[in-house]
């Protein structure tokens, strides 16, 4: 769980107290022998004072500072202080204590959430599990154990997905679901937090089942998510679920169902933010799936969605953004397939300067654009122009990939074929005569 009620969050994460953090700490700075730390109550700690603090006070200090760093998105600093908290918690409470398990669990979550380090997270989760083999007879302590176990299993499930351990991810997420229900029954987790955690679990299980080709179970998790989101007013998450469902149906070859799900996502996105990035992405997805459909009547709709996507990207991120240029390339391929060569050429030629600016003169994107333009010029019978275009493309690809790469060889073959055409041969002969004539004039002038 990333957010939620502050009381619940504190009970899961705080190694020094089950009732929450004692306050946020301001920015810390070091310079020479001076260490200044401004806390919420205005206290200043010199370096020597910090060194002389008893371990309990140091633990409280670094716990608060880690939370402050997290709030300010200073994730490296947060992790450094959480590492200190693990050592200090062990010193203060000993080797076999719930608070040490909580400290390891919080560090594991930080490694995974802020750095994407699944193996480091799993190492600390294993240590937290080893410290939680019991259920205390004391109700409050039992609930603290369950909260820690919930956090451990949620992080374990996500980390296992990252490392492609699907069985472990499935098991951990299902355990988290069971623990969450028990905590909800005990009134430790409120409805809002339960819904949020349920969505996290359903999203994780969807990814597990999809990778395992368990399509029906993956779709069931999506349906659960839609039910949970029904009254939450979270259009971005609702769109993401519909896109997940469309991806499953497309994998199964059910294009009509995939189009239906994407259309629902599109309707939600348009009602929320018509010119937003999510709407642009969904319009692009719809355009791609409609253009791949065998029925010709989908072509008109595909073209409209391409135009809509490009307009939204243009307004939200600009013409030089890689996302805009990528959609534009997909649109040009669509135009080619449907015989609209002139429009494709017009767009690609206009995009060359944008791609040079965005990616550089010697970039794969510029080479691909030149190859596409050259191919269309060949198809249009403009052999001389195609030869010039393909030669430019060949220079870039030779620089990027080397002469033996398959892409370079393919363009080299096209250049060789074009070089033997009558139009190109005559142009080269004219150029040779002009050079020879210019040379004679130069020689005469010198004499």
BABA-389168 format. One record per residue (C-alpha): z, y, x. Coordinates in steps of 0.1 Angstrom, whole numbers, plus 2048, in hexadecimal, padded with zeros to 3 digits. Layout:
ZYX ...
END
This chain:
800800800 7F582180E 8078397F7 81C8367D8 83F8407CE 85284E7EB 8708387E4 85C8187E4 849823804 86A82A816 87880880D 85A7F781A 85680A83A 87581A846 888806861 8A781B860 8AE81E83A 8A580D81A 8A882E807 88D842818 886859835 89E87583C 884890840 863899851 8628A5874 84B8C1880 8328C189D 8408B48BE 8348C28DF 83A8BA904 8368D1922 8468C9944 86A8C193F 86C8D291D 8698BE8FD 86A8D18DC 86B8C18BA 86E8D689B 87D8C287E 87E8CC85A 8A08DB85E 8968F087C 8A88DC897 89A8DD8BA 89E8C08D2 89B8C58F8 88F8A790C 8B28A191A 8C28A28F8 8A98898EB 8B1872908 8D7875901 8D386D8DC 8E384C8D1 8C98328C7 8D08368A2 8C785B8A4 8A88548B9 89C83A89F 8A0853883 88E86E898 8708598A1 86D84A87E 86B86D870 85387988A 83C85A884 83B86385F 833887868 81787C87F 809866864 80A88284B 7F7898863 7DE87C86B 7E987A890 7E6855890 7EA84D8B5 80A8618B7 81684F897 81082D8A7 8218378C7 8408418B4 83F82289F 83F80D8BF 85E8208CA 86E8198A7 8697F38AB 87B7F48CD 89780B8C0 89C7F68A0 8A07D78B5 8BA7E98CA 8CD7F78AC 8CC7D9895 8C67BB8AB 8AB7A08AC 8B0791889 8B17AE870 89D7B8852 8987DB860 8877CC87F 86F7B9867 8687DA855 8617EC876 8487D1881 8377D285F 8337F7860 8257F6883 80D7DA879 8007EF85B 7FB80D872 7E77F988B 7D17EC86F 7CE80B85A 7CA825875 7B8812891 7A97F3880 7BA7DC899 7BD7BC885 7CA7A68A1 7E67BE8AB 7F07C2887 7F279C883 8087998A1 8227B0893 81F7A1870 82777F87F 84778E88E 85079D86D 84B77C85B 86176A874 87D78286B 87977D845 88075883F 89B75D826 8A476C804 8C677C804 8DE7777E8 8E379D7E8 8CA7AB7CE 8C37CB7E1 8BC7B9802 8A779F7F0 8927BB7E2 88E7CB804 8837A9812 8697A77F5 85C7CA7FC 8587C2820 8467A1818 82F7B4800 8257CC81C 8217AF835 80A79B81E 7F57B9814 7EF7C2838 7EA79E842 7D0799827 7BC7B8832 7C07AF857 7B478B851 79679983F 78E7AE85D 790790875 77D77B85C 799763855 79175F830 7AA744827 7C6758836 7BB777824 7B9764802 7DB755807 7EC776812 7DD78B7F6 7E77717DB 80B7717E9 80B7977E8 8017957C3 81E77D7BB 8377937CE 82B7B27BD 82F7A379A 8537997A3 85B7BC7B0 84C7CB791 8627B577B 8807C178F 8757E5788 8727EC7AE 84D7F47AB 84280B78F 82280877B 80E82178F 81680F7B0 80F7ED7A0 7ED7F8795 7E58067B8 7F07E67C9 7DE7D07B0 7BE7E47B8 7C37DE7DD 7C87B97D8 7AA7B67C0 7947C87D9 79F7B17F5 79A7927E1 77779D7D6 76D7A07FB 77C77D802 76B76C7E5 74977D7EB 749772810 75174F804 7357507EB 74D74C7CE 73A7657B8 74B75F797 76E7637A6 7627837B8 755791797 776788786 78879E7A0 7707BA798 7777B7773 79C7B977A 7977D978E 7837E8772 79E7E175A 7B87F0771 7A280F776 79B814751 7B582F74B 7B983B76F 79E856771 79284A793 76C84C791 7668457B6 7798247B4 76881B794 7468217A3 74F80C7C1 7587EE7AB 7387F0798 7257F17B9 7387D27C4 72E7C07A4 7097CB7A9 70A7BD7CC 71679B7C0 6FC7997A5 6E07A47BD 6EB7887D5 6E87707B9 6C577C7B0 6D078C78F 6BE7AD793 6C27B876F 6E87B3770 6E97C5791 6D57E2783 6ED7E3765 70C7E677B 6FC801791 6F1814772 715815766 721821789 70583B788 711847766 73584B772 72A85D792 71387577F 72E87E766 747885782 73289679D 70C896798 7048A47BA 71F8917CD 71B8777E9 72585A7D4 70A8637BA 6F18667D6 6FA8437E3 6F98337C1 6D78437B9 6CA8357DA 6D78127D2 6C78147AF 6A681F7BE 6A68037D7 6AE7E77BE 6957F57A5 67A7F77BF 6807D37C8 67E7C77A4 65E7B479C 6587C677B 6417E4781 6517F8766 66F7FD77D 65A812796 65C833783 682830780 6858277A5 6718467AF 68885C799 6A784E7A9 6998537CC 6928777C3 6B587B7B4 6C686C7D2 6B38827EB 6BB8A17D6 6E18987D6 6E18917FC 6CE8B1802 6E88C57EF 7068B37FD 6FF8AC822 6DD8BD82A 6BB8B3835 6C48A9858 6DF89184E 6D786C858 6DF861835 6C5878826 6AB86E840 6B284983A 6AD84C814 68E86181B 67F844830 68782B815 6758427FC 657844813 65581E815 65781D7EF 63A8367ED 625822805 62A8027F1 61F8157D1 6008237E2 60C8477E5 60284B80A 5FC87080A 61F8787FD 62E860816 61B871833 625893827 64A88A826 64A878847 63889485A 6508AD84C 66E897857 66389487B 6738B5887 6938AD872 69588B883 68F89A8A6 6AB8B289F 6C3898890 6BC87B8A8 6A98898C6 6858888D1 6888658E1 6998548C3 6928358AF 69084A88F 67486089D 6628428AA 664831888 657850877 63985288F 63282D88A 632831864 61C850866 60483F87E 602820867 5F983684A 5DF84985E 5CF828868 5CE81D844 5BE83E83A 5A3839855 5AF85686B 5AC84288B 5AC85E8A4 5CB86E895 5DC84C892 5D58458B7 5E78668C1 60485E8AA 60883A8B5 6068458DA 62385D8D5 6368418C4 62E8298E0 63D8418FA 65D8448E8 66181E8E2 658816906 67482E910 68D8208F7 6867FB8F9 66F7F4917 64B7E7917 6557C390F 6687CA8EF 6577BD8CF 6577DF8BF 6457EE8DE 62D7D18DF 6247D58BA 61C7FB8BF 60A7F48E0 5F37DB8CE 5EC7F68B3 5E48108CE 5CC7F78DF 5BA7F08BF 5B78158B7 5AB81D8DA 58C8068D4 5818178B3 56282C8B4 57484C8A9 58E84A8C6 57483F8E0 55E85D8D7 57B8758D8 5868698FA 56286C906 5608908FA 58189790B 57488892B 55489D92A 5688BD924 57E8B5941 5618AE957 54F8CE94D 56F8E2952 5718D3975 54E8DE97E 554902972 574902988 5618F59A6 5459109A1 55F92B99E 5709219BF 54E9219D1 
END
